Amino acid sequence: MLKYLIVTLALCAVAYADEDWKPKTGEEIKNIRVECLKQHPLSSDHIAQLKQLIFPDELEVRQYLECTATKLDIFCSVEGYHADRLAKQFRMDLTEEEALKIAEGCIDSNPQKSPSDEWAFRGHRCLMASKIGDKVKAFVRAKEEEAKKKKAA
């Protein structure tokens, strides 16, 4: 058992080696979402809610969000969220320092020992309720409007 814990910690440490980490591109994020939907299928109701940026606190949604955060290399089920990576990936037009301060305010060490999907969801909910979340929502809505205009043309 200890052997598996050590391997898991080693994998997290490798995943958190920041020198080589770069924010994911839009295409990479899209591919990660597709992969996670295959691993953690969601109902059509859940998908409709996610498209509206509504994230219900339900097992399937939490597992999907944990999967995406893990594949983005911003979350590890042992160490939790990595504030530096959150700030780099989701800073939008904020300074990295401002984004880092928000990210640091949203992460915790999971003192209550919640399952990893609940831990990941807790951080996600906090981030989406922050200035970063407001920027992400505005970005997504702008992309939707852009797509509607292209479709109408």
N, C-alpha and C positions, 0 to 999 in steps of 0.2 A: 504494500500500500504506500509506504513512504517513497518507494522507488517511483511510483506514478506521480506523486506530488512533486518530486524533484524534477521529473521530466516536464511536467506542466509548467512549473516555475521557470525552467530553462527556456521553454518555448515562448513564454510571455516575455522573458528578458530579451530574447532574440527579436521578438516582434516590437519591442519597445526601444530597440537600438536606433535612436533618433537620427544618427548621421545619414543613414540611407533612406529614411522615410520621407516621402513627398506627398502632398495632398493629392487625392484621387481626382481624375478628370471627370467631367460629366458622363462621358461614355463608360468609364470604369465604374462609376456609381450605378449607372443604369444596369450594367452587367451583374453587379453585385446584388442589386435588388431582384433581378430575374433569378439568380442562383438561390437567393434566400426564399423566394416565393416557391421554388421547387422543393426546397428542404422543409419549409414551413408554410404549407398552403393556407391561404386565407379565403374566407367566404366572400362572395360578391359584395355583401354589405360592408365587410371590413375594408375591402379594397376601395369601395366608394367613399368610406369615411376617410381613409388615408389620403385619397386624392383631394379631399377637402381640408386636409391637414388637421384632421380630428383623429386622435390616437387613444382609443378606448383602453382602459386598464384591464385587458383580458389576456389570458394565457397565450393564445395564438398570436396576438399582436405583439405582446412582450417578447416572445421567442423570435418573431420576425425582426423586430428592432434590435434585439441582441445579436442576431446573426449579421445584420448589416453593419452594426457598429464593430463587431469582431472582424469582419472581412475588410472593413475600412482601416483596420489596425488602429482604431482609436479606443478600443475597449478590450480588456482581457478578463476572463471570468475569475481570475485569481487576484489580479491587481486593480481591476476596475478601469475607469476612464483615465486617459492620459491627457492632462489639461493642455500641454503644449501642442499636441496634435489636434485636439478639438479646436483650439484657437486658430491654428494654421488652416485647417480644413474649412471652418465655418465663419471666418472673420468677416466675410463680405467686404463692405467698405469701411469697416472699423479698423482702428490701428491694431496691430498684433497685441500690444500691451493691454488695450481695453478688452479685446476678445479674450485674452488670457485671464484677466481678472474675473470676467463673467464665468468662464469655464471653471476656474478654480472654485468659484462660489457654488458651482453645481455638482461638484464631485465629492464623494465621501469614501471613507475606508470600509464601508459596510459593517459598522459596529454591531448592528442587529443580526448579522449573518443571514441576510435574505438570500433566497435563491438568485442565481446570477441574472435571470431574466428580469426579476423585480428590481435588482440593483441597476441594471442597464436602463430599464424603463424610468426609474426615479431620476437618473441623470438626464435622460432625454426630455422628460416632462419639464424639468427645471430649465434646461437650455431653450426649449421652445417657448417658455413663458418669459424669456429674457429679451433683451435688445437684439441678441443674435437671432432668436426665434422670429422676432418681428421682421428682421432683414431677410431671413430665409423665406418666410411667408410672402413677403413683397416680391422677392425674386421669382418664386414659383408662380405666383399670380401673373406677373409680367410675362413669363414664358408661356403661360396658358393663353393670354391675350394675343401674344405674337402668333401662336399656333392657330388660333381662331381666325385671325386676319389673313394668314397664308391660305387657310382652307377656304375662306370666303372669296379670295381673289381668283 
